Amino acid sequence: MRGRTRLPGRLPDTVTAWLARGVIVFLYVPIVVVVVLSFNDSDVTYKWAGFSTRWYGVLAQDTDLLAALRVSAEVGLISATLATAGGLFAAMGMGRLGPRGRAVFSGSLFLPLVIPEIVLGVALLSVFGTLKASLGLTTLVLGHLVVTLPYAALIVLGAHRALDPALDEAAADLGCGAWQRFRLVTVPLLKQALLASWLLCFTISFGNIVMSTFTSGVGTTTLPLRVYSLLKTGLTPEINALGTLLVLFTFVIILGAGLRQMRRVLIGDGTD
């Protein structure tokens, strides 16, 4: 009887395990394919013609693609930093509001999450046209800031609500001013949330294409827009080489963060 009662319980676990494996395969097989095809000697991505690294040399000489990569990196760095700082100040300000003020403020802050991004892009383009502002790096950063700020606020707000208010009060009792409490208490306690917010905002900004279409100008073509434009002439393994380098860069960052976290857990590093 015990064996019969356990079988129905094992079936959902088995199905769930296989579904999890299927999801992992679905997520990582395209990445593996990109890495493999980056070493393809063929001029097309769908035909294997032997192992070669020549597309990495072609990538190093493609000034247009590297310029687009530089623009995406600059916009991602600036917008992620501004969004994280804005999310921090929004979380701190929301904690000082009453229930009604908090509801109104959070509703207006998180509204871009439910509005289609193409609508936001058209609205921003109309505003820039009304102000007669030339499209460039500034408008591109402002557009990405509209997209990334709600995500940063969500992450930082959740971490800020988990803080013990007694810590700030204790710092004030010890003679710390508002700036000292912010710099020595609030920011260190929210360091992990701020880092997570920055990385997420940078990722969203770096891969954004909808908002970039409406807010970019001459000389500020981002990498996604450049890759999208190459679809008209056909993609080459050069794009796979660039994707492989980006995957490697991301893997190094994740590995470094994981090793640092493991070091803290194993030896009790208290530097954070």
C-alpha positions in Angstrom: 0.0 0.0 0.0 2.8 2.4 0.8 4.4 1.7 -2.6 1.1 2.5 -4.4 0.7 5.8 -2.5 4.2 7.0 -3.4 3.8 6.4 -7.1 1.3 9.2 -7.8 3.6 11.5 -5.8 6.7 10.6 -7.8 5.0 11.2 -11.2 4.6 15.0 -10.8 8.2 15.3 -9.6 9.4 13.3 -12.6 7.4 15.5 -15.0 8.6 18.6 -13.3 12.2 17.5 -13.6 11.9 16.7 -17.3 10.2 20.1 -17.9 13.0 21.8 -16.1 15.5 20.0 -18.3 13.6 21.0 -21.4 13.5 24.6 -20.4 17.2 24.6 -19.8 17.9 23.0 -23.1 15.6 25.5 -24.8 17.4 28.4 -23.2 21.0 27.3 -23.8 21.0 25.5 -27.1 20.7 28.8 -29.1 23.7 30.1 -27.2 25.7 27.0 -27.9 24.8 27.2 -31.6 25.9 30.9 -31.8 29.3 30.0 -30.2 29.8 27.0 -32.6 28.8 29.0 -35.7 31.2 31.8 -34.8 34.0 29.5 -35.9 32.3 28.7 -39.2 34.5 29.3 -42.3 31.4 29.8 -44.5 30.1 33.2 -45.5 26.6 32.2 -44.4 25.4 31.1 -41.0 23.3 28.1 -42.1 26.1 26.2 -43.9 29.1 24.7 -42.1 32.3 24.9 -44.1 35.0 24.0 -41.6 36.6 25.5 -38.5 38.0 29.0 -38.7 38.6 32.0 -36.6 38.6 34.5 -39.5 35.3 36.1 -38.5 36.9 37.4 -35.3 39.4 39.2 -37.4 36.6 40.6 -39.6 34.9 41.8 -36.5 38.0 43.6 -35.2 38.0 45.6 -38.5 34.3 46.3 -38.7 34.3 50.0 -37.5 30.5 50.4 -37.9 29.7 47.4 -35.7 32.3 48.4 -33.1 30.9 51.9 -33.1 27.4 50.6 -32.5 28.8 48.4 -29.7 30.4 51.5 -28.1 27.2 53.5 -28.3 25.2 50.7 -26.6 27.8 50.3 -23.9 27.9 54.1 -23.2 24.1 54.4 -23.1 23.8 51.3 -21.0 26.4 52.6 -18.4 24.8 56.0 -18.2 21.1 54.9 -18.1 21.8 52.0 -15.7 23.6 54.4 -13.3 20.9 57.1 -13.5 18.1 54.5 -13.1 19.7 52.9 -10.1 20.3 56.2 -8.4 16.8 57.3 -9.2 15.4 54.0 -7.9 17.3 54.5 -4.6 16.0 58.0 -4.1 12.5 56.9 -5.1 12.6 54.1 -2.5 13.8 56.5 0.2 11.3 59.1 -0.7 8.4 56.6 -0.9 9.3 55.4 2.6 8.6 59.0 3.9 5.1 59.3 2.3 1.8 58.4 3.7 -0.4 55.6 2.3 -2.2 57.8 -0.3 1.0 59.5 -1.4 2.8 56.2 -1.6 0.0 54.8 -3.8 0.0 57.7 -6.2 3.8 57.9 -6.4 4.2 54.2 -7.0 1.4 54.1 -9.5 3.0 56.9 -11.6 6.5 55.4 -11.2 5.5 51.9 -12.3 3.1 53.0 -15.1 5.7 52.5 -17.9 5.7 48.8 -17.0 2.2 48.4 -18.3 2.3 50.8 -21.2 3.5 49.3 -24.5 7.0 50.4 -25.1 6.2 51.5 -28.7 3.6 53.9 -27.2 6.3 55.4 -24.9 8.7 55.7 -27.8 6.1 57.6 -30.0 5.3 59.8 -27.0 8.9 60.7 -26.3 9.6 61.4 -30.0 6.6 63.8 -30.0 7.9 65.5 -26.9 11.4 65.9 -28.4 9.9 67.1 -31.7 7.8 69.7 -29.8 10.9 70.9 -27.9 12.9 70.9 -31.2 15.5 68.7 -29.6 17.9 67.0 -31.9 18.0 63.2 -31.5 21.3 62.0 -30.1 23.0 60.5 -27.1 21.0 62.6 -24.6 17.6 61.6 -26.1 18.7 58.0 -26.3 19.7 57.9 -22.6 16.4 59.6 -21.6 14.4 57.0 -23.6 16.3 54.1 -22.0 15.8 55.8 -18.6 12.1 55.7 -19.0 12.3 51.9 -19.6 14.8 51.0 -16.9 13.8 53.3 -14.0 10.7 51.3 -13.0 12.7 48.0 -12.8 15.4 49.7 -10.7 12.8 51.2 -8.3 11.1 47.8 -7.9 14.4 46.1 -6.9 15.6 48.8 -4.6 12.2 49.5 -3.0 11.9 45.8 -2.0 15.3 45.8 -0.4 14.7 49.2 1.3 11.5 48.0 2.9 13.3 45.1 4.4 15.7 47.4 6.3 15.4 47.8 10.0 14.4 51.5 10.7 16.2 51.1 14.1 19.6 51.1 12.3 19.0 54.6 10.9 17.7 55.8 14.2 20.7 54.3 16.0 23.1 56.1 13.6 21.2 59.4 14.3 21.5 58.9 18.1 25.3 58.4 17.6 25.5 61.9 16.0 25.4 61.0 12.3 23.9 63.6 10.0 21.5 62.8 7.2 24.3 62.5 4.6 26.4 60.3 6.9 23.5 58.0 7.6 22.9 57.8 3.8 26.6 57.1 3.0 27.5 54.9 5.9 24.3 53.0 6.7 21.7 53.0 3.9 24.0 52.6 0.8 26.1 49.7 2.4 23.0 47.8 3.4 21.5 48.2 -0.1 24.7 47.4 -1.9 23.6 44.0 -3.2 20.2 45.4 -4.4 21.9 48.3 -6.1 24.3 46.0 -7.9 21.4 43.8 -9.0 19.5 46.8 -10.1 22.4 48.2 -12.1 23.1 44.9 -13.9 19.5 44.4 -14.8 19.1 48.0 -16.1 22.3 47.7 -18.1 21.1 44.4 -19.7 17.7 45.9 -20.6 19.3 49.1 -22.0 22.0 47.2 -23.9 19.4 45.0 -25.7 16.7 47.6 -26.2 15.5 48.1 -29.8 12.0 49.6 -29.6 12.9 52.7 -27.6 16.2 53.1 -29.5 14.3 53.2 -32.8 12.5 56.4 -31.8 15.1 58.2 -29.7 18.4 57.5 -31.6 19.9 59.9 -34.0 22.8 60.2 -36.5 25.9 58.7 -35.0 24.1 57.0 -32.1 23.0 53.8 -33.7 23.0 51.1 -31.1 24.1 47.5 -31.5 20.6 46.0 -31.7 19.7 48.5 -34.4 22.8 47.8 -36.3 22.3 44.1 -36.2 18.7 44.5 -37.3 19.8 46.6 -40.3 22.1 43.8 -41.3 19.1 41.6 -41.9 18.5 43.3 -45.2 21.8 42.2 -46.6 22.1 38.9 -44.7 23.8 38.0 -41.4 27.3 36.5 -41.5 29.2 34.6 -38.8 30.7 37.9 -37.8 27.5 38.5 -35.7 28.0 35.1 -34.1 31.6 36.1 -33.2 30.3 39.2 -31.6 27.6 37.3 -29.7 30.3 34.8 -28.5 32.4 37.6 -27.1 29.4 39.1 -25.3 28.5 35.7 -23.9 32.0 35.2 -22.7 32.1 38.7 -21.1 28.8 38.0 -19.3 30.1 34.6 -18.1 33.2 36.2 -16.7 31.1 38.8 -14.8 28.8 36.1 -13.4 31.6 33.9 -12.5 33.5 36.7 -10.7 30.4 37.6 -8.7 29.7 34.0 -7.9 33.3 33.4 -6.7 33.1 36.6 -4.6 29.9 35.5 -3.0 31.3 32.0 -2.3 34.3 33.6 -0.7 32.1 35.6 1.6 30.2 32.5 2.6 33.1 30.2 3.1 35.6 32.4 4.9 33.3 35.1 6.3 34.7 38.0 4.4 33.3 41.1 6.1 34.5 43.7 3.6 31.0 44.2 2.3 
